[in-house]
């Protein structure tokens, strides 16, 4: 992860004193990190798979709330093509790894995410066994949970810090006290209080998920409302996170100090008031992964640069499965 951030920051040296659209680089960074984590030595093949998944996500998002008529539409045909390519690409890597183990070219399936799935695929315990389709579905979920959420979080975090330079300075001071000019380490990452507050507040104002969908299994009472079984509920995090009855009259403002005493204190003990990564047993599986990647990336940026928002920035939050800046985030880089 650190090596990937270093590669990105090496490119940034060409933009010192100039404008750079960090969203483009964050997209590449998070794609690279998740590709290496998921596919390890099969990284290049993994990048192809995640590019296909990006195209599929765009099609899904474009049609999620569209009224559909009878018949097959163009996007349906395209989505089917991409899905078949995805299936074939993933199975090509799967078959290669299985053949390597079978012929003795490799001693095991590897220690990356795909290797873990293949171990489960060949588990002798039928209760732990997963199918080939399960492997493909897990790869899709891992991509969305680990890449899309982090890309959104990093983009909005830098946007907010570029505006609120006082908090940028506070975060930089913390980073330099913990790491100096050395790369972030696990002990220091766990002690990042200011950056943790900033991440929470970013997730509150710009939650990656536009809707959290749940279904009632039985008759359910929520507050003063009664719901029968099999009702689909759409929970909008943005409405919850900016509700002045929960967060106060300044709910629309960027105030990381809300989280100075932790999440429980900030929500007055109401855990469902904060839905940055969802809630409950179906909370985002990429939560810790996304948070740690964001902390490492922000720390390494703050060690090297001051930045302000470019006059060319156009504020336009846009939904493609997650909430992202439609035109990117343009900042002006100033090396320290």
Secondary structure, 3 states (H helix, E strand, C coil): CHHHHHHHHHHHHHHCCCEEEHHHHHHHHHHHHHHHHHHHHHHHHHHHHHHHHHHHHHHHHHHCCCCCCCCCCHHHHHHHHHHHHHHHHHHHHHHHHHHHHHHCCCCCCCCCHHHHHHHHHCCCCCCCCCCHHHHHHHHHHHHHHHHHHHHHHHHHHHHHHHHCHHHHHHHHHHHHHHHCCCCCCHHHHHCCHHHHHHHHHHHHHCCCECCEEEECCCCEEECCEEECCCCEEEECHHHHHCCHHHHCCCCCCCCHHHHCCCHHHHCCCCHHHCCCCCCHHHCCCCHHHHHHHHHHHHHHHHHHEEEEECCCCCCCEEECCEEEECCCCEEEEEEC
